[in-house]
Amino acid sequence: MTTSTSIDDLFVHNKEWAAQMERDRPGFFTGLMAQQKPKYMWIGCSDSRVPANQITGLEPGEVFVHRNVANVVVPSDLNALTTIQYAVDHLKVEHLMVVGHYGCGGVLAALEGVRLGLADNWTRHVRDVRDKHYDLIKATAVQHRHDVLCELNAIEQVMNVAQSTVLQDAWARGQKVALHGWCYSLKNGHITNLHMTVPGEGGLHEVHQKAVEMVASRQRD
């Protein structure tokens, strides 16, 4: 249950947290300052209920994070591409996860054609995913279509990352970095592996096809 919190409370909580961390793990912040060497990058939704570190049990400094509405990655978004480029080229992350979540408001707006305002220009990319997989979504029971589009959107965003110049260049020079498509459940806190795992530039379309087929065939309660 959430409680009413003021801005001033956040400073109080911060000091309490920092003091507790230093008591429990002396030198924790000194270690963080020394170097940033995460193995993982998380591209997720901006939804406040989907915190990357807590969900995966990773500590500060262990996961590099980029978040936006509906976890979208497109070639025109220099913010996302710059963040990916820094993670891959400079931090040498080994795994990059695109993580959607069931119940995503941006995906629901795209599915139902709901107007959000300026954000409509952004969720247009998710509507493109909806239109690409129109037949699959139409064949899905109405109550499951939102979940299906959340999964398909994560899968398609992995494709976009894989086809970016950043990843193509990294793989061309032999760098080991794998991409993964996941979807997180707000209901139980579990991550679903969408089996959209791309270890390199070969076989991308075959992996994509199988991942989409698994979305189509998955039994839903």
N, C-alpha and C positions, 0 to 999 in steps of 0.2 A: 504494500500500500504506500502510495506517495504522500508526502507531507508538504505543507507550504514552506517554501525556502526563499529567503531573500538573497540579494547579491552579496550582502555583507556576510551571510552565513557561509557562502562559498569560500571566502577567505579563511574563515574559522575552520571549516572542514579541511581545507588544504593544509593548514598548519598542523592540524591534528594528524592527518594522514602522513605528512612528511616526518613528523616526530615519531610516529609509530613505526614507520619503515626503518628509520635510523636505529630505533631501539631493537627491532627484530633482526635487522640485517645491517650491522654497522659497516659503513663504507659503500652502501648501495648507490648513493648518488655520485660518489667519486668514481665508481666503476662505470656508471652511465656516461659520465663526461669524457671518459678516456677514449671511447671509440664506438661508432655505430656499425654493428655487423649483423644485421638481420638475415636469416636464411629465407624469410618469407615476405611476400607482398600480398596484401589483401585489397582487392577492389570491390567495394560494397556499396550498399545504399546508405544515404545520409540519415535514414530512420534512426531515431534516438534509442530504439529498443534493440539495435543490432550492433553491439560493441565488439570489435574484432578480438581484442586481447582476452576479454572475459570468456567469450564463446569458445575460443581455442585453448584456453589455459596458458597463454603465453605471457611472458613478462614484458614490461616496458623495455624497448630496445630490441625485441625479438621479432617484431612484425612491422613492416613499413606499410602505411595505410593511405589509400585514396578512396574518398567516398563522394558520391553525388546522387541525385534523385534517380532511383531505379537502376543503379550500378551499370551505367551506359558507358561504352568506350567507342568513340567514332573518330575517323581520321581528321576531322575538323576541330577537335577539342585539344588544343595545345596544352591545356592544363593537365589533362589526363596523360597525354603522350610524354610531356616533359617529366612528370612524376615517374612514369614507367621507365623512361630512358635513364633517369638518375638511379632508380632501383636496380636496373639490369646492368648498365654500363659501369656505374661507380660503386654501388653497394654489393654487386655480384650476387643478388638473391638467386636461390636455386629453385624456388617454387613460387609461382604467381597464381593466386586463386581469385577467380571472379565469383562473387558470392551474392546470389539473389536471396530474397526471403519471401516466404508465403505471406500473403496479406499485404503486399506492397501497394501503397496508395497510388504511386505513379503508374504501376503496371495496370491496376484496376481502371484508372482513368483512360489509359490507352485502349484497354479491352472494350470499355463501354462507350468510348467517345465523349467522355465528360470533359468539359472545359475547365481548365485551371488558371488561365490567364497567360502570363509570359511563359510559364512552364510548359504550355502546349507545344512550343517550338522544340523543347527538349524531349518531351514524351513522344514527339513525332517519330523518333527513332524506335521506340517500343511499338508504336503502331505499325511501323514497317515490318517488325518481327511478326506481329499479329497477322498482317496481310500475307506475308510469305508463307505462313503456316495456316492459312485460312481453313483448308479442308480438314486438317487434324483437329483444330479447335472446334470447328462446327460439329465434328463427329464425337466430341467429348460431351459428357453430361454437363448440363448448364452449371451445376453446383461445383464442378471441378475445373471449369475453364480458367478461372483466375489462377489456380495453382499451376495448371499446364503452361500458361503464358509466362508465369514467373520462371519456370524451369527453362522454357524455350528461350527466353530473353537472356538468361545467364549463359546458355550454350552459344547463342549467336554473338554475345559479347566476347566470349573466348575466341571465337573465329576472328573477330575484329582485331583482338590483341595479336593473335598468331600471324595475321596478315599485315601487321604494322611494320614499318621499316625498322623499328627498334628490334623486334624479335627476329625478323628476317636477317638482319645484319649480325645479331648475336649468334644465331645458329650457323650462319655462314662461316663465322670465324671459329666454330667449334665450341662455343660456350654452352655449358650444361645448364639449361633453365627450362623447367617444365611448367605447362599451363594446366589449370584444373577448373572445372565448372561445378559449383556446389549450390545448394539452396538450403536456407536455414528456416527452421520452424519456430514461430513465436509460441506455438501451443505447448511444445515440450522441450525446447532448447536444443534439439538435435539437428545435425547437419546431414542432408541427403547428398550423397555422391552421385552426380549426374552422369558419371562415366564419360565425361568430356575431358579426357586427359591427353595432352599433346606434349610429348617429350622432345619433339624436334619438328623440322619442316616436312618430313615425309609422312604420307598417309593421313594428312589433315582431313580431307574430305570423307574418307572412309570412317574415321573416328566420329566426325560430325554426323554422318548418316546413321551410324549405330546408336549414337546418343539420342537422336531424335526418335528413332524407332523404339528405344527403351521408354521414352516419355509416352509414346503412343500406346505401348503395351502394358505399362505399369498398372497394376490393380489398385484401385482407390477405395478406401473405406467410406 
